[in-house]
Amino acid sequence: MVHNVDLLIIGNGVAGNSAALTARRLRPEMSIMILGKEVHPEYAAPALPDYLSGELSKEKILVKTFEDYITHNIQLRLNDEVTIIDPDRKTVSTAGGEEFSYGKLIVATGSFPIRLHRMKGTTLPGNFVLKTIDDVEAIAAYPGKHAVVVGSGAIGLEGGLALKERGYERVTVVEALDWISMRSFDKETAGEVVKALRS
């Protein structure tokens, strides 16, 4: 069975939801569907380190409830990843075997974390990325007390601090560049941040 929709949006993050609400406001009559591979309604990804630390509950980082989608007449299909986009036929297929026909398509899948697959050992248990609610819950469920964080960008530093808040005895941040958060800080500022982190 092929599902027909006027506007199909791949991605249930802030961009996809903003597009859906804007389209609903401009074209009240159109049918709108969001496809997402996660199981959660929209949530605030920048708050994930606060969820990891325990400062915020899952409910506090959720931006929408499932009822919000119903209120705005936006169809929501979750827990099924898009595997094929056929622009000639204007169809999208998912890993679960569903097919969707669209009038307009928006791809709003966001970024993806760098996984260090080429490095030996990175597929072993205890190796994580910090990108989704499921990532946070997997990290929280793992019985670790020492952590190594690869990368000193905002997510790396906030994730490292969150692990300390969770009670990790030691957190080590590893950075390949000349100083931490090189895109955000000059060398002198980065040095002050390092002092604060070490203290």
C-alpha positions as CSV (number, residue, x, y, z in Angstrom):
1,M,0.0,0.0,0.0
2,V,1.3,3.5,-0.9
3,H,0.5,6.3,1.4
4,N,-0.2,9.7,-0.4
5,V,0.7,13.0,1.2
6,D,1.0,16.5,-0.1
7,L,4.1,17.4,2.0
8,L,6.4,14.7,3.3
9,I,9.2,15.7,5.7
10,I,12.0,13.3,6.6
11,G,13.4,14.2,10.0
12,N,11.6,14.9,13.3
13,G,14.0,17.5,14.7
14,V,13.7,21.2,15.0
15,A,14.1,21.8,11.2
16,G,11.5,19.3,10.2
17,N,9.0,20.4,12.8
18,S,9.5,24.1,11.9
19,A,8.9,23.3,8.3
20,A,5.7,21.3,9.1
21,L,4.2,24.1,11.3
22,T,5.1,26.7,8.7
23,A,3.5,24.7,6.0
24,R,0.4,24.1,8.1
25,R,0.1,27.9,8.8
26,L,0.5,28.8,5.1
27,R,-1.6,25.9,3.6
28,P,-4.2,24.8,6.2
29,E,-5.7,22.3,3.7
30,M,-2.6,20.3,2.8
31,S,-1.8,16.9,4.2
32,I,1.5,16.8,6.0
33,M,3.5,13.9,7.3
34,I,6.8,13.7,9.2
35,L,8.9,10.5,9.1
36,G,11.5,9.9,11.8
37,K,13.7,7.0,12.7
38,E,13.6,7.7,16.4
39,V,10.7,6.8,18.7
40,H,10.4,10.1,20.5
41,P,8.5,13.2,19.6
42,E,10.6,16.4,19.0
43,Y,13.1,17.1,21.7
44,A,15.7,19.7,22.5
45,A,19.0,18.1,21.4
46,P,21.2,20.9,22.9
47,A,19.8,19.8,26.3
48,L,21.0,16.2,26.0
49,P,24.0,16.8,28.2
50,D,21.6,18.1,30.9
51,Y,19.6,14.9,30.6
52,L,22.8,12.9,30.8
53,S,23.9,14.7,34.0
54,G,20.5,14.2,35.6
55,E,19.8,17.9,35.8
56,L,16.8,17.5,33.5
57,S,14.3,14.6,33.1
58,K,13.4,13.2,29.7
59,E,10.0,15.0,30.0
60,K,11.8,18.3,30.4
61,I,13.7,18.0,27.2
62,L,10.7,17.0,25.1
63,V,9.5,20.0,23.0
64,K,6.3,18.3,21.8
65,T,3.9,15.6,22.9
66,F,2.2,13.2,20.5
67,E,-1.0,15.2,21.1
68,D,0.7,18.3,19.7
69,Y,1.0,16.6,16.2
70,I,-2.7,15.7,16.3
71,T,-3.6,19.2,17.3
72,H,-1.8,20.6,14.2
73,N,-3.1,17.8,12.0
74,I,0.4,16.6,11.2
75,Q,0.8,12.9,10.6
76,L,3.7,11.3,12.4
77,R,5.5,8.1,11.6
78,L,8.3,7.1,13.9
79,N,10.7,4.3,14.4
80,D,11.2,3.6,10.7
81,E,14.2,4.8,8.7
82,V,13.9,6.1,5.2
83,T,16.1,4.0,2.9
84,I,15.1,5.0,-0.6
85,I,14.1,8.4,-2.1
86,D,12.9,8.1,-5.7
87,P,12.5,11.6,-7.1
88,D,11.3,10.4,-10.5
89,R,8.4,8.6,-9.0
90,K,8.1,11.0,-6.1
91,T,8.2,8.2,-3.6
92,V,10.0,7.4,-0.4
93,S,10.5,3.8,1.0
94,T,11.4,2.9,4.5
95,A,13.3,0.0,6.2
96,G,9.9,-1.2,7.5
97,G,8.6,-1.7,4.0
98,E,6.3,1.3,3.9
99,E,6.1,3.5,0.7
100,F,5.0,7.1,0.6
101,S,4.0,9.2,-2.4
102,Y,4.5,12.9,-2.0
103,G,3.8,16.2,-3.8
104,K,6.7,18.0,-2.1
105,L,9.6,16.6,-0.1
106,I,11.7,18.2,2.6
107,V,14.8,16.3,3.8
108,A,15.6,17.7,7.3
109,T,17.7,14.9,8.8
110,G,20.2,17.1,10.5
111,S,23.8,16.2,11.2
112,F,25.3,12.9,12.2
113,P,28.1,12.2,14.7
114,I,31.5,11.1,13.5
115,R,32.0,7.5,14.4
116,L,35.7,6.4,14.5
117,H,35.2,3.1,12.8
118,R,38.7,3.1,11.4
119,M,40.2,3.0,14.9
120,K,40.6,-0.4,16.5
121,G,38.3,-1.1,19.4
122,T,35.7,1.6,18.7
123,T,33.0,-1.0,18.0
124,L,33.5,-2.7,21.4
125,P,31.0,-2.2,24.3
126,G,31.3,1.0,26.1
127,N,31.9,3.2,23.0
128,F,29.1,5.8,22.5
129,V,28.2,9.0,20.6
130,L,26.1,11.7,22.2
131,K,23.4,12.7,19.6
132,T,20.1,11.3,20.6
133,I,17.9,10.4,23.7
134,D,18.7,6.8,23.0
135,D,22.5,7.6,23.1
136,V,22.1,9.3,26.5
137,E,20.1,6.3,27.9
138,A,22.7,3.8,26.6
139,I,25.5,5.8,28.3
140,A,23.6,6.1,31.5
141,A,22.9,2.4,31.6
142,Y,26.6,1.5,31.1
143,P,28.4,0.8,34.4
144,G,31.4,3.0,33.9
145,K,33.4,5.2,36.3
146,H,36.1,6.5,34.0
147,A,35.4,8.1,30.6
148,V,37.4,9.3,27.6
149,V,35.7,11.9,25.5
150,V,37.0,12.3,22.0
151,G,36.6,15.9,20.8
152,S,36.5,19.1,22.7
153,G,33.7,20.9,20.9
154,A,30.6,22.0,22.8
155,I,29.0,18.5,22.9
156,G,32.3,16.9,24.0
157,L,32.9,19.4,26.8
158,E,29.3,19.5,28.0
159,G,29.2,15.7,27.8
160,G,32.4,15.4,29.9
161,L,31.0,17.7,32.5
162,A,27.7,15.8,32.5
163,L,29.6,12.5,33.2
164,K,31.3,14.2,36.2
165,E,27.9,15.2,37.4
166,R,26.8,11.6,37.1
167,G,29.5,10.6,39.5
168,Y,32.3,9.5,37.1
169,E,35.6,9.5,39.0
170,R,37.7,10.6,36.0
171,V,36.9,12.1,32.7
172,T,39.6,12.7,30.1
173,V,39.0,14.9,27.0
174,V,41.2,14.1,24.0
175,E,41.6,16.7,21.2
176,A,43.5,16.2,18.0
177,L,43.9,20.0,17.3
178,D,46.3,22.4,18.9
179,W,43.9,23.5,21.7
180,I,40.4,22.7,22.9
181,S,37.3,24.1,21.0
182,M,39.6,25.7,18.4
183,R,36.6,26.9,16.4
184,S,35.2,28.7,19.4
185,F,38.2,29.9,21.5
186,D,41.5,31.5,20.8
187,K,44.6,29.9,22.4
188,E,44.6,32.1,25.5
189,T,40.9,31.6,26.2
190,A,41.2,27.9,25.6
191,G,43.9,27.8,28.2
192,E,41.7,29.5,30.8
193,V,38.9,26.9,30.0
194,V,41.4,24.1,30.5
195,K,42.4,25.5,33.9
196,A,38.7,25.7,34.9
197,L,38.1,22.1,33.7
198,R,41.1,20.8,35.6
199,S,40.0,22.5,38.8
